Amino acid sequence: QFDQLLLLARGETDDAKRAKMYGDMQTLVSQNCGIGIPVFISNIDGVDKRIQGYSSNPLGGFMGYMFSEQVWLDA
């Protein structure tokens, strides 16, 4: 059914009908399928050995942008 709707929606020139078809397709996916959305964050953590208290955050953002409260330089 999804594939049929996709083909019909791609050929539909009426915006309202096409929007309804895509909405129906989204409903089919949400009710019948699981979906995985890959995320690729390109961050590199480069830290000198004198930096203390720093831990890498898989979400990036320098420890949630709170690094200044938790990190210090050991001179």
PDB file of N, CA, C and O in Angstrom, chain B, residues numbered from 101:
ATOM      1  N   GLN B 101       0.816  -1.194   0.000  1.00  0.00           N
ATOM      2  CA  GLN B 101       0.000   0.000   0.000  1.00  0.00           C
ATOM      3  C   GLN B 101       0.868   1.270   0.000  1.00  0.00           C
ATOM      4  O   GLN B 101       0.562   2.241  -0.692  1.00  0.00           O
ATOM      5  N   PHE B 102       1.948   1.246   0.782  1.00  0.00           N
ATOM      6  CA  PHE B 102       2.847   2.404   0.833  1.00  0.00           C
ATOM      7  C   PHE B 102       3.433   2.691  -0.544  1.00  0.00           C
ATOM      8  O   PHE B 102       3.437   3.834  -1.000  1.00  0.00           O
ATOM      9  N   ASP B 103       3.926   1.652  -1.197  1.00  0.00           N
ATOM     10  CA  ASP B 103       4.534   1.832  -2.521  1.00  0.00           C
ATOM     11  C   ASP B 103       3.534   2.389  -3.533  1.00  0.00           C
ATOM     12  O   ASP B 103       3.876   3.237  -4.358  1.00  0.00           O
ATOM     13  N   GLN B 104       2.299   1.904  -3.460  1.00  0.00           N
ATOM     14  CA  GLN B 104       1.268   2.411  -4.369  1.00  0.00           C
ATOM     15  C   GLN B 104       0.994   3.893  -4.111  1.00  0.00           C
ATOM     16  O   GLN B 104       0.881   4.683  -5.048  1.00  0.00           O
ATOM     17  N   LEU B 105       0.888   4.261  -2.831  1.00  0.00           N
ATOM     18  CA  LEU B 105       0.663   5.669  -2.492  1.00  0.00           C
ATOM     19  C   LEU B 105       1.821   6.543  -2.952  1.00  0.00           C
ATOM     20  O   LEU B 105       1.616   7.657  -3.434  1.00  0.00           O
ATOM     21  N   LEU B 106       3.030   6.036  -2.801  1.00  0.00           N
ATOM     22  CA  LEU B 106       4.203   6.805  -3.213  1.00  0.00           C
ATOM     23  C   LEU B 106       4.172   7.090  -4.716  1.00  0.00           C
ATOM     24  O   LEU B 106       4.408   8.219  -5.146  1.00  0.00           O
ATOM     25  N   LEU B 107       3.882   6.071  -5.498  1.00  0.00           N
ATOM     26  CA  LEU B 107       3.817   6.262  -6.952  1.00  0.00           C
ATOM     27  C   LEU B 107       2.704   7.232  -7.342  1.00  0.00           C
ATOM     28  O   LEU B 107       2.885   8.084  -8.211  1.00  0.00           O
ATOM     29  N   LEU B 108       1.557   7.090  -6.692  1.00  0.00           N
ATOM     30  CA  LEU B 108       0.445   7.991  -6.991  1.00  0.00           C
ATOM     31  C   LEU B 108       0.768   9.428  -6.581  1.00  0.00           C
ATOM     32  O   LEU B 108       0.471  10.370  -7.315  1.00  0.00           O
ATOM     33  N   ALA B 109       1.370   9.590  -5.417  1.00  0.00           N
ATOM     34  CA  ALA B 109       1.690  10.932  -4.917  1.00  0.00           C
ATOM     35  C   ALA B 109       2.711  11.627  -5.800  1.00  0.00           C
ATOM     36  O   ALA B 109       2.619  12.833  -6.028  1.00  0.00           O
ATOM     37  N   ARG B 110       3.674  10.883  -6.294  1.00  0.00           N
ATOM     38  CA  ARG B 110       4.691  11.478  -7.168  1.00  0.00           C
ATOM     39  C   ARG B 110       4.097  12.004  -8.465  1.00  0.00           C
ATOM     40  O   ARG B 110       4.615  12.958  -9.045  1.00  0.00           O
ATOM     41  N   GLY B 111       3.016  11.388  -8.922  1.00  0.00           N
ATOM     42  CA  GLY B 111       2.389  11.808 -10.169  1.00  0.00           C
ATOM     43  C   GLY B 111       1.218  12.764  -9.982  1.00  0.00           C
ATOM     44  O   GLY B 111       0.674  13.279 -10.958  1.00  0.00           O
ATOM     45  N   GLU B 112       0.832  13.001  -8.737  1.00  0.00           N
ATOM     46  CA  GLU B 112      -0.328  13.864  -8.465  1.00  0.00           C
ATOM     47  C   GLU B 112       0.033  15.339  -8.593  1.00  0.00           C
ATOM     48  O   GLU B 112       1.012  15.801  -8.008  1.00  0.00           O
ATOM     49  N   THR B 113      -0.769  16.074  -9.364  1.00  0.00           N
ATOM     50  CA  THR B 113      -0.506  17.506  -9.553  1.00  0.00           C
ATOM     51  C   THR B 113      -1.304  18.378  -8.587  1.00  0.00           C
ATOM     52  O   THR B 113      -0.960  19.541  -8.378  1.00  0.00           O
ATOM     53  N   ASP B 114      -2.354  17.836  -8.002  1.00  0.00           N
ATOM     54  CA  ASP B 114      -3.161  18.591  -7.035  1.00  0.00           C
ATOM     55  C   ASP B 114      -2.444  18.568  -5.677  1.00  0.00           C
ATOM     56  O   ASP B 114      -2.245  17.507  -5.085  1.00  0.00           O
ATOM     57  N   ASP B 115      -2.064  19.750  -5.199  1.00  0.00           N
ATOM     58  CA  ASP B 115      -1.294  19.839  -3.951  1.00  0.00           C
ATOM     59  C   ASP B 115      -2.026  19.237  -2.759  1.00  0.00           C
ATOM     60  O   ASP B 115      -1.410  18.553  -1.942  1.00  0.00           O
ATOM     61  N   ALA B 116      -3.310  19.475  -2.648  1.00  0.00           N
ATOM     62  CA  ALA B 116      -4.079  18.969  -1.511  1.00  0.00           C
ATOM     63  C   ALA B 116      -4.148  17.442  -1.530  1.00  0.00           C
ATOM     64  O   ALA B 116      -3.982  16.795  -0.496  1.00  0.00           O
ATOM     65  N   LYS B 117      -4.392  16.876  -2.705  1.00  0.00           N
ATOM     66  CA  LYS B 117      -4.443  15.413  -2.819  1.00  0.00           C
ATOM     67  C   LYS B 117      -3.077  14.802  -2.517  1.00  0.00           C
ATOM     68  O   LYS B 117      -2.979  13.790  -1.822  1.00  0.00           O
ATOM     69  N   ARG B 118      -2.025  15.426  -3.047  1.00  0.00           N
ATOM     70  CA  ARG B 118      -0.668  14.914  -2.817  1.00  0.00           C
ATOM     71  C   ARG B 118      -0.313  14.988  -1.328  1.00  0.00           C
ATOM     72  O   ARG B 118       0.273  14.053  -0.782  1.00  0.00           O
ATOM     73  N   ALA B 119      -0.667  16.091  -0.679  1.00  0.00           N
ATOM     74  CA  ALA B 119      -0.400  16.232   0.755  1.00  0.00           C
ATOM     75  C   ALA B 119      -1.133  15.156   1.550  1.00  0.00           C
ATOM     76  O   ALA B 119      -0.579  14.600   2.498  1.00  0.00           O
ATOM     77  N   LYS B 120      -2.365  14.864   1.173  1.00  0.00           N
ATOM     78  CA  LYS B 120      -3.131  13.808   1.843  1.00  0.00           C
ATOM     79  C   LYS B 120      -2.458  12.458   1.658  1.00  0.00           C
ATOM     80  O   LYS B 120      -2.380  11.674   2.604  1.00  0.00           O
ATOM     81  N   MET B 121      -1.975  12.177   0.462  1.00  0.00           N
ATOM     82  CA  MET B 121      -1.294  10.905   0.203  1.00  0.00           C
ATOM     83  C   MET B 121      -0.033  10.773   1.055  1.00  0.00           C
ATOM     84  O   MET B 121       0.214   9.723   1.648  1.00  0.00           O
ATOM     85  N   TYR B 122       0.763  11.840   1.112  1.00  0.00           N
ATOM     86  CA  TYR B 122       1.971  11.793   1.936  1.00  0.00           C
ATOM     87  C   TYR B 122       1.612  11.671   3.416  1.00  0.00           C
ATOM     88  O   TYR B 122       2.315  11.000   4.172  1.00  0.00           O
ATOM     89  N   GLY B 123       0.537  12.306   3.824  1.00  0.00           N
ATOM     90  CA  GLY B 123       0.067  12.154   5.203  1.00  0.00           C
ATOM     91  C   GLY B 123      -0.342  10.718   5.493  1.00  0.00           C
ATOM     92  O   GLY B 123      -0.029  10.182   6.557  1.00  0.00           O
ATOM     93  N   ASP B 124      -1.037  10.099   4.555  1.00  0.00           N
ATOM     94  CA  ASP B 124      -1.423   8.691   4.708  1.00  0.00           C
ATOM     95  C   ASP B 124      -0.189   7.793   4.786  1.00  0.00           C
ATOM     96  O   ASP B 124      -0.164   6.824   5.544  1.00  0.00           O
ATOM     97  N   MET B 125       0.824   8.121   4.003  1.00  0.00           N
ATOM     98  CA  MET B 125       2.064   7.336   4.037  1.00  0.00           C
ATOM     99  C   MET B 125       2.739   7.470   5.401  1.00  0.00           C
ATOM    100  O   MET B 125       3.243   6.485   5.941  1.00  0.00           O
ATOM    101  N   GLN B 126       2.754   8.685   5.963  1.00  0.00           N
ATOM    102  CA  GLN B 126       3.342   8.884   7.284  1.00  0.00           C
ATOM    103  C   GLN B 126       2.579   8.101   8.342  1.00  0.00           C
ATOM    104  O   GLN B 126       3.179   7.544   9.261  1.00  0.00           O
ATOM    105  N   THR B 127       1.269   8.060   8.214  1.00  0.00           N
ATOM    106  CA  THR B 127       0.451   7.285   9.149  1.00  0.00           C
ATOM    107  C   THR B 127       0.793   5.805   9.051  1.00  0.00           C
ATOM    108  O   THR B 127       0.931   5.130  10.071  1.00  0.00           O
ATOM    109  N   LEU B 128       0.930   5.298   7.835  1.00  0.00           N
ATOM    110  CA  LEU B 128       1.305   3.891   7.652  1.00  0.00           C
ATOM    111  C   LEU B 128       2.635   3.582   8.329  1.00  0.00           C
ATOM    112  O   LEU B 128       2.766   2.564   9.009  1.00  0.00           O
ATOM    113  N   VAL B 129       3.620   4.457   8.145  1.00  0.00           N
ATOM    114  CA  VAL B 129       4.939   4.238   8.745  1.00  0.00           C
ATOM    115  C   VAL B 129       4.841   4.273  10.263  1.00  0.00           C
ATOM    116  O   VAL B 129       5.399   3.407  10.937  1.00  0.00           O
ATOM    117  N   SER B 130       4.144   5.259  10.809  1.00  0.00           N
ATOM    118  CA  SER B 130       4.085   5.399  12.265  1.00  0.00           C
ATOM    119  C   SER B 130       3.322   4.256  12.922  1.00  0.00           C
ATOM    120  O   SER B 130       3.629   3.891  14.057  1.00  0.00           O
ATOM    121  N   GLN B 131       2.347   3.692  12.245  1.00  0.00           N
ATOM    122  CA  GLN B 131       1.545   2.624  12.828  1.00  0.00           C
ATOM    123  C   GLN B 131       2.105   1.230  12.581  1.00  0.00           C
ATOM    124  O   GLN B 131       1.823   0.309  13.347  1.00  0.00           O
ATOM    125  N   ASN B 132       2.891   1.063  11.527  1.00  0.00           N
ATOM    126  CA  ASN B 132       3.296  -0.288  11.138  1.00  0.00           C
ATOM    127  C   ASN B 132       4.792  -0.531  11.088  1.00  0.00           C
ATOM    128  O   ASN B 132       5.222  -1.667  10.891  1.00  0.00           O
ATOM    129  N   CYS B 133       5.583   0.491  11.258  1.00  0.00           N
ATOM    130  CA  CYS B 133       7.015   0.327  11.040  1.00  0.00           C
ATOM    131  C   CYS B 133       7.818   0.971  12.158  1.00  0.00           C
ATOM    132  O   CYS B 133       7.348   1.869  12.856  1.00  0.00           O
ATOM    133  N   GLY B 134       9.010   0.499  12.300  1.00  0.00           N
ATOM    134  CA  GLY B 134       9.988   1.199  13.102  1.00  0.00           C
ATOM    135  C   GLY B 134      10.879   1.973  12.151  1.00  0.00           C
ATOM    136  O   GLY B 134      11.021   1.615  10.982  1.00  0.00           O
ATOM    137  N   ILE B 135      11.468   3.021  12.654  1.00  0.00           N
ATOM    138  CA  ILE B 135      12.331   3.804  11.780  1.00  0.00           C
ATOM    139  C   ILE B 135      13.546   4.247  12.577  1.00  0.00           C
ATOM    140  O   ILE B 135      13.426   4.656  13.732  1.00  0.00           O
ATOM    141  N   GLY B 136      14.700   4.166  11.964  1.00  0.00           N
ATOM    142  CA  GLY B 136      15.930   4.623  12.596  1.00  0.00           C
ATOM    143  C   GLY B 136      16.505   5.773  11.800  1.00  0.00           C
ATOM    144  O   GLY B 136      16.650   5.687  10.581  1.00  0.00           O
ATOM    145  N   ILE B 137      16.828   6.837  12.485  1.00  0.00           N
ATOM    146  CA  ILE B 137      17.400   7.995  11.816  1.00  0.00           C
ATOM    147  C   ILE B 137      18.845   8.129  12.270  1.00  0.00           C
ATOM    148  O   ILE B 137      19.098   8.511  13.413  1.00  0.00           O
ATOM    149  N   PRO B 138      19.796   7.822  11.395  1.00  0.00           N
ATOM    150  CA  PRO B 138      21.204   7.902  11.799  1.00  0.00           C
ATOM    151  C   PRO B 138      21.650   9.349  11.955  1.00  0.00           C
ATOM    152  O   PRO B 138      21.233  10.241  11.216  1.00  0.00           O
ATOM    153  N   VAL B 139      22.502   9.543  12.930  1.00  0.00           N
ATOM    154  CA  VAL B 139      23.055  10.872  13.171  1.00  0.00           C
ATOM    155  C   VAL B 139      24.565  10.744  13.197  1.00  0.00           C
ATOM    156  O   VAL B 139      25.107   9.886  13.893  1.00  0.00           O
ATOM    157  N   PHE B 140      25.226  11.570  12.464  1.00  0.00           N
ATOM    158  CA  PHE B 140      26.678  11.557  12.419  1.00  0.00           C
ATOM    159  C   PHE B 140      27.186  12.937  12.814  1.00  0.00           C
ATOM    160  O   PHE B 140      27.122  13.887  12.034  1.00  0.00           O
ATOM    161  N   ILE B 141      27.689  13.027  14.034  1.00  0.00           N
ATOM    162  CA  ILE B 141      28.228  14.293  14.514  1.00  0.00           C
ATOM    163  C   ILE B 141      29.737  14.255  14.317  1.00  0.00           C
ATOM    164  O   ILE B 141      30.404  13.321  14.762  1.00  0.00           O
ATOM    165  N   SER B 142      30.258  15.248  13.666  1.00  0.00           N
ATOM    166  CA  SER B 142      31.693  15.253  13.395  1.00  0.00           C
ATOM    167  C   SER B 142      32.399  16.193  14.375  1.00  0.00           C
ATOM    168  O   SER B 142      32.679  17.350  14.062  1.00  0.00           O
ATOM    169  N   ASN B 143      32.673  15.674  15.549  1.00  0.00           N
ATOM    170  CA  ASN B 143      33.407  16.412  16.572  1.00  0.00           C
ATOM    171  C   ASN B 143      34.694  15.678  16.889  1.00  0.00           C
ATOM    172  O   ASN B 143      34.738  14.447  16.887  1.00  0.00           O
ATOM    173  N   ILE B 144      35.715  16.423  17.155  1.00  0.00           N
ATOM    174  CA  ILE B 144      36.976  15.845  17.615  1.00  0.00           C
ATOM    175  C   ILE B 144      37.320  16.522  18.933  1.00  0.00           C
ATOM    176  O   ILE B 144      37.360  17.749  19.018  1.00  0.00           O
ATOM    177  N   ASP B 145      37.568  15.718  19.960  1.00  0.00           N
ATOM    178  CA  ASP B 145      37.986  16.251  21.250  1.00  0.00           C
ATOM    179  C   ASP B 145      39.500  16.182  21.330  1.00  0.00           C
ATOM    180  O   ASP B 145      40.072  15.099  21.450  1.00  0.00           O
ATOM    181  N   GLY B 146      40.131  17.308  21.267  1.00  0.00           N
ATOM    182  CA  GLY B 146      41.588  17.379  21.419  1.00  0.00           C
ATOM    183  C   GLY B 146      41.903  18.085  22.722  1.00  0.00           C
ATOM    184  O   GLY B 146      41.638  19.279  22.865  1.00  0.00           O
ATOM    185  N   VAL B 147      42.467  17.356  23.673  1.00  0.00           N
ATOM    186  CA  VAL B 147      42.690  17.910  25.004  1.00  0.00           C
ATOM    187  C   VAL B 147      44.130  17.650  25.434  1.00  0.00           C
ATOM    188  O   VAL B 147      44.628  16.529  25.325  1.00  0.00           O
ATOM    189  N   ASP B 148      44.782  18.682  25.918  1.00  0.00           N
ATOM    190  CA  ASP B 148      46.137  18.575  26.466  1.00  0.00           C
ATOM    191  C   ASP B 148      46.084  17.810  27.789  1.00  0.00           C
ATOM    192  O   ASP B 148      45.084  17.882  28.503  1.00  0.00           O
ATOM    193  N   LYS B 149      47.145  17.082  28.121  1.00  0.00           N
ATOM    194  CA  LYS B 149      47.155  16.291  29.356  1.00  0.00           C
ATOM    195  C   LYS B 149      47.072  17.163  30.606  1.00  0.00           C
ATOM    196  O   LYS B 149      46.790  16.653  31.691  1.00  0.00           O
ATOM    197  N   ARG B 150      47.309  18.450  30.477  1.00  0.00           N
ATOM    198  CA  ARG B 150      47.194  19.351  31.627  1.00  0.00           C
ATOM    199  C   ARG B 150      45.748  19.750  31.919  1.00  0.00           C
ATOM    200  O   ARG B 150      45.459  20.286  32.989  1.00  0.00           O
ATOM    201  N   ILE B 151      44.852  19.497  30.992  1.00  0.00           N
ATOM    202  CA  ILE B 151      43.437  19.812  31.201  1.00  0.00           C
ATOM    203  C   ILE B 151      42.834  18.728  32.084  1.00  0.00           C
ATOM    204  O   ILE B 151      42.934  17.541  31.771  1.00  0.00           O
ATOM    205  N   GLN B 152      42.217  19.127  33.167  1.00  0.00           N
ATOM    206  CA  GLN B 152      41.627  18.192  34.127  1.00  0.00           C
ATOM    207  C   GLN B 152      40.116  18.420  34.210  1.00  0.00           C
ATOM    208  O   GLN B 152      39.632  19.532  33.997  1.00  0.00           O
ATOM    209  N   GLY B 153      39.383  17.354  34.523  1.00  0.00           N
ATOM    210  CA  GLY B 153      37.945  17.435  34.710  1.00  0.00           C
ATOM    211  C   GLY B 153      37.125  17.337  33.437  1.00  0.00           C
ATOM    212  O   GLY B 153      35.896  17.375  33.486  1.00  0.00           O
ATOM    213  N   TYR B 154      37.785  17.212  32.309  1.00  0.00           N
ATOM    214  CA  TYR B 154      37.062  17.157  31.039  1.00  0.00           C
ATOM    215  C   TYR B 154      36.650  15.729  30.734  1.00  0.00           C
ATOM    216  O   TYR B 154      37.444  14.800  30.884  1.00  0.00           O
ATOM    217  N   SER B 155      35.412  15.555  30.309  1.00  0.00           N
ATOM    218  CA  SER B 155      34.962  14.248  29.824  1.00  0.00           C
ATOM    219  C   SER B 155      34.257  14.469  28.491  1.00  0.00           C
ATOM    220  O   SER B 155      33.553  15.461  28.299  1.00  0.00           O
ATOM    221  N   SER B 156      34.456  13.545  27.597  1.00  0.00           N
ATOM    222  CA  SER B 156      33.864  13.655  26.269  1.00  0.00           C
ATOM    223  C   SER B 156      32.354  13.479  26.356  1.00  0.00           C
ATOM    224  O   SER B 156      31.860  12.669  27.140  1.00  0.00           O
ATOM    225  N   ASN B 157      31.634  14.232  25.557  1.00  0.00           N
ATOM    226  CA  ASN B 157      30.183  14.146  25.502  1.00  0.00           C
ATOM    227  C   ASN B 157      29.804  13.675  24.100  1.00  0.00           C
ATOM    228  O   ASN B 157      30.128  14.345  23.119  1.00  0.00           O
ATOM    229  N   PRO B 158      29.120  12.528  23.988  1.00  0.00           N
ATOM    230  CA  PRO B 158      28.776  12.023  22.654  1.00  0.00           C
ATOM    231  C   PRO B 158      27.859  12.958  21.872  1.00  0.00           C
ATOM    232  O   PRO B 158      27.743  12.822  20.654  1.00  0.00           O
ATOM    233  N   LEU B 159      27.219  13.885  22.531  1.00  0.00           N
ATOM    234  CA  LEU B 159      26.368  14.849  21.844  1.00  0.00           C
ATOM    235  C   LEU B 159      27.139  16.080  21.420  1.00  0.00           C
ATOM    236  O   LEU B 159      26.581  16.995  20.814  1.00  0.00           O
ATOM    237  N   GLY B 160      28.416  16.102  21.737  1.00  0.00           N
ATOM    238  CA  GLY B 160      29.240  17.247  21.373  1.00  0.00           C
ATOM    239  C   GLY B 160      29.007  18.415  22.306  1.00  0.00           C
ATOM    240  O   GLY B 160      28.457  18.251  23.395  1.00  0.00           O
ATOM    241  N   GLY B 161      29.413  19.560  21.890  1.00  0.00           N
ATOM    242  CA  GLY B 161      29.104  20.767  22.626  1.00  0.00           C
ATOM    243  C   GLY B 161      29.913  20.987  23.885  1.00  0.00           C
ATOM    244  O   GLY B 161      29.404  21.597  24.826  1.00  0.00           O
ATOM    245  N   PHE B 162      31.133  20.527  23.949  1.00  0.00           N
ATOM    246  CA  PHE B 162      31.994  20.797  25.097  1.00  0.00           C
ATOM    247  C   PHE B 162      31.268  20.555  26.417  1.00  0.00           C
ATOM    248  O   PHE B 162      31.058  21.493  27.185  1.00  0.00           O
ATOM    249  N   MET B 163      30.886  19.325  26.686  1.00  0.00           N
ATOM    250  CA  MET B 163      30.229  18.944  27.936  1.00  0.00           C
ATOM    251  C   MET B 163      28.935  19.740  28.140  1.00  0.00           C
ATOM    252  O   MET B 163      28.655  20.185  29.254  1.00  0.00           O
ATOM    253  N   GLY B 164      28.181  19.914  27.124  1.00  0.00           N
ATOM    254  CA  GLY B 164      26.943  20.676  27.227  1.00  0.00           C
ATOM    255  C   GLY B 164      27.191  22.148  27.462  1.00  0.00           C
ATOM    256  O   GLY B 164      26.365  22.838  28.060  1.00  0.00           O
ATOM    257  N   TYR B 165      28.325  22.628  26.991  1.00  0.00           N
ATOM    258  CA  TYR B 165      28.726  24.028  27.141  1.00  0.00           C
ATOM    259  C   TYR B 165      28.870  24.438  28.602  1.00  0.00           C
ATOM    260  O   TYR B 165      28.744  25.617  28.934  1.00  0.00           O
ATOM    261  N   MET B 166      29.137  23.459  29.484  1.00  0.00           N
ATOM    262  CA  MET B 166      29.375  23.769  30.895  1.00  0.00           C
ATOM    263  C   MET B 166      30.825  23.488  31.259  1.00  0.00           C
ATOM    264  O   MET B 166      31.152  23.361  32.439  1.00  0.00           O
ATOM    265  N   PHE B 167      31.691  23.389  30.266  1.00  0.00           N
ATOM    266  CA  PHE B 167      33.080  23.038  30.523  1.00  0.00           C
ATOM    267  C   PHE B 167      33.783  24.045  31.421  1.00  0.00           C
ATOM    268  O   PHE B 167      34.679  23.673  32.178  1.00  0.00           O
ATOM    269  N   SER B 168      33.395  25.304  31.353  1.00  0.00           N
ATOM    270  CA  SER B 168      34.079  26.312  32.168  1.00  0.00           C
ATOM    271  C   SER B 168      33.789  26.144  33.654  1.00  0.00           C
ATOM    272  O   SER B 168      34.526  26.667  34.489  1.00  0.00           O
ATOM    273  N   GLU B 169      32.728  25.424  33.992  1.00  0.00           N
ATOM    274  CA  GLU B 169      32.383  25.185  35.392  1.00  0.00           C
ATOM    275  C   GLU B 169      33.031  23.919  35.932  1.00  0.00           C
ATOM    276  O   GLU B 169      33.085  23.737  37.148  1.00  0.00           O
ATOM    277  N   GLN B 170      33.524  23.038  35.066  1.00  0.00           N
ATOM    278  CA  GLN B 170      33.982  21.728  35.506  1.00  0.00           C
ATOM    279  C   GLN B 170      35.408  21.395  35.089  1.00  0.00           C
ATOM    280  O   GLN B 170      35.923  20.344  35.470  1.00  0.00           O
ATOM    281  N   VAL B 171      36.048  22.247  34.331  1.00  0.00           N
ATOM    282  CA  VAL B 171      37.369  21.942  33.778  1.00  0.00           C
ATOM    283  C   VAL B 171      38.377  22.958  34.297  1.00  0.00           C
ATOM    284  O   VAL B 171      38.068  24.139  34.455  1.00  0.00           O
ATOM    285  N   TRP B 172      39.599  22.471  34.561  1.00  0.00           N
ATOM    286  CA  TRP B 172      40.662  23.364  34.999  1.00  0.00           C
ATOM    287  C   TRP B 172      41.982  22.953  34.382  1.00  0.00           C
ATOM    288  O   TRP B 172      42.150  21.826  33.916  1.00  0.00           O
ATOM    289  N   LEU B 173      42.902  23.879  34.389  1.00  0.00           N
ATOM    290  CA  LEU B 173      44.236  23.655  33.843  1.00  0.00           C
ATOM    291  C   LEU B 173      45.180  23.349  34.991  1.00  0.00           C
ATOM    292  O   LEU B 173      45.334  24.154  35.910  1.00  0.00           O
ATOM    293  N   ASP B 174      45.809  22.186  34.937  1.00  0.00           N
ATOM    294  CA  ASP B 174      46.786  21.773  35.943  1.00  0.00           C
ATOM    295  C   ASP B 174      48.166  22.138  35.406  1.00  0.00           C
ATOM    296  O   ASP B 174      48.738  21.412  34.593  1.00  0.00           O
ATOM    297  N   ALA B 175      48.687  23.259  35.863  1.00  0.00           N
ATOM    298  CA  ALA B 175      49.941  23.793  35.314  1.00  0.00           C
ATOM    299  C   ALA B 175      51.159  23.092  35.809  1.00  0.00           C
ATOM    300  O   ALA B 175      52.274  23.445  35.424  1.00  0.00           O
TER     301      ALA B 175
END
